[in-house]
Amino acid sequence: MMIWQTKITKMTKIKYPLIMGAFGGWGKAEFASHFSNAGGLGIIAALNFPDFNDFRKELFKMKQLTDKPFGINLSLPHSNLENPKKKTRSMEDYLNYVEMALKENITIFTTSGYKASFIGKRIHEGGGLWFHKCVLMKHALSAQNDGADAVTIVGLEGTGFKHPLTNTTLINITMGKKLLKIPIIAAGGIGDSRGFLSALLMGAEAVCLGTALMGTKECPVSEKIKNKWLHQDIFSKEFHEKIYLYNTKNFMAPSTAIGHCNKIVSLKEFIDDLMKGAEDILKNWGFKSGFFKTIS
Ligand SMILES: Cc1cc2nc3c(=O)[nH]c(=O)nc-3n(C[C@H](O)[C@H](O)[C@H](O)COP(=O)(O)O)c2cc1C
């Protein structure tokens, strides 16, 4: 088995440069622990627990289900939190989640959406790592400016929030590699070994997987729904318009990455296959080392 070393695996001590997407609704210990146990960074989406005590219990549960690294996510609305008309949670609420997680010795935090520097600052004061996720290069640069330790840029191929100026993963990562100093995590449309490997070759230090996990056994939805997703024709006009022309609203249908998934498998099987496939490609290209590193 090949050893994978990138700036992100070094920072987070994960086996593979794979980060679980934040999942509103599903990002809970039972799903996330399987991702961590399979070698990636499982993510608990804190906002799935409106009650802080439930959040604390979930962190405890996660620690029972995995002894591997994991992180938490805080998703912000895509507008100003201080706008009282749109306010869903206050800045203090967000900071309370961070406080509680720090108390429970959580050291890896992901934020997404609107400017999260007030959260990043508290994470850093508590000695944690702060990875921010956004969709535009200018927001990635701004997060870097605010001290983020890494930035995830979601491409047009992905699911979730789309800005009208969203770029493709190809552009985000290759340009990001030139423009940013902090490590980049590629997200959007990645669902197989070639996509994974390409993202690293383009300059990413890890890959964030969302849709590709929707067809796994552990994803907490019915088999009926999963099978519907797995049979999605990603080349249809309807799907194309949904993915590429949809903008500004949160959109949680599977992305084009679902095209790479054709049967329901366990998360472990999915990740083992992804990594084995990447290793095989490298070997076929004549790569002889058992050690893949992006750090020179
Ligand atoms: C069902 C679902 C729920 C999601 N919920 C969130 C969320 O709450 N916060 C967030 O930042 N991203 C959310 N995302 C986006 C993912 O975290 C990730 O950025 C995206 O799925 C990456 O693109 P991909 O689906 O092509 O892999 C969600 C995605 C899906 C499919």
The ligand as a MOL file (V3000), in Angstrom:
LIG
                    3D

  0  0  0     0  0            999 V3000
M  V30 BEGIN CTAB
M  V30 COUNTS 31 33 0 0 0
M  V30 BEGIN ATOM
M  V30 1 C -26.8020 16.5430 0.9950 0
M  V30 2 C -25.7120 17.5590 1.0550 0
M  V30 3 C -25.6740 18.4350 2.1180 0
M  V30 4 C -24.6670 19.3980 2.1730 0
M  V30 5 N -24.6420 20.2550 3.2470 0
M  V30 6 C -23.6450 21.1670 3.3320 0
M  V30 7 C -23.5570 22.0480 4.4530 0
M  V30 8 O -24.3840 22.0300 5.3620 0
M  V30 9 N -22.5110 22.9120 4.5050 0
M  V30 10 C -21.5670 22.9710 3.5110 0
M  V30 11 O -20.6320 23.7490 3.6130 0
M  V30 12 N -21.6380 22.1530 2.4430 0
M  V30 13 C -22.6340 21.2670 2.3310 0
M  V30 14 N -22.6780 20.4230 1.2480 0
M  V30 15 C -21.6290 20.5180 0.2010 0
M  V30 16 C -20.4800 19.5510 0.4930 0
M  V30 17 O -19.9370 19.7650 1.7650 0
M  V30 18 C -19.3430 19.6840 -0.5350 0
M  V30 19 O -18.8050 20.9910 -0.5350 0
M  V30 20 C -19.8130 19.3540 -1.9500 0
M  V30 21 O -20.6970 18.2620 -1.9040 0
M  V30 22 C -18.6210 19.0570 -2.8350 0
M  V30 23 O -19.0100 18.7800 -4.1480 0
M  V30 24 P -19.3420 17.2780 -4.6800 0
M  V30 25 O -20.7070 16.9990 -4.1630 0
M  V30 26 O -19.2840 17.3840 -6.1390 0
M  V30 27 O -18.3180 16.3440 -4.0990 0
M  V30 28 C -23.6740 19.4640 1.1630 0
M  V30 29 C -23.7090 18.5420 0.1150 0
M  V30 30 C -24.7080 17.6050 0.0400 0
M  V30 31 C -24.7110 16.6690 -1.1020 0
M  V30 END ATOM
M  V30 BEGIN BOND
M  V30 1 1 1 2
M  V30 2 1 2 3
M  V30 3 2 2 30
M  V30 4 2 3 4
M  V30 5 1 4 5
M  V30 6 1 4 28
M  V30 7 2 5 6
M  V30 8 1 6 7
M  V30 9 1 6 13
M  V30 10 2 7 8
M  V30 11 1 7 9
M  V30 12 1 9 10
M  V30 13 2 10 11
M  V30 14 1 10 12
M  V30 15 2 12 13
M  V30 16 1 13 14
M  V30 17 1 14 15
M  V30 18 1 14 28
M  V30 19 1 15 16
M  V30 20 1 16 17
M  V30 21 1 16 18
M  V30 22 1 18 19
M  V30 23 1 18 20
M  V30 24 1 20 21
M  V30 25 1 20 22
M  V30 26 1 22 23
M  V30 27 1 23 24
M  V30 28 2 24 25
M  V30 29 1 24 26
M  V30 30 1 24 27
M  V30 31 2 28 29
M  V30 32 1 29 30
M  V30 33 1 30 31
M  V30 END BOND
M  V30 END CTAB
M  END
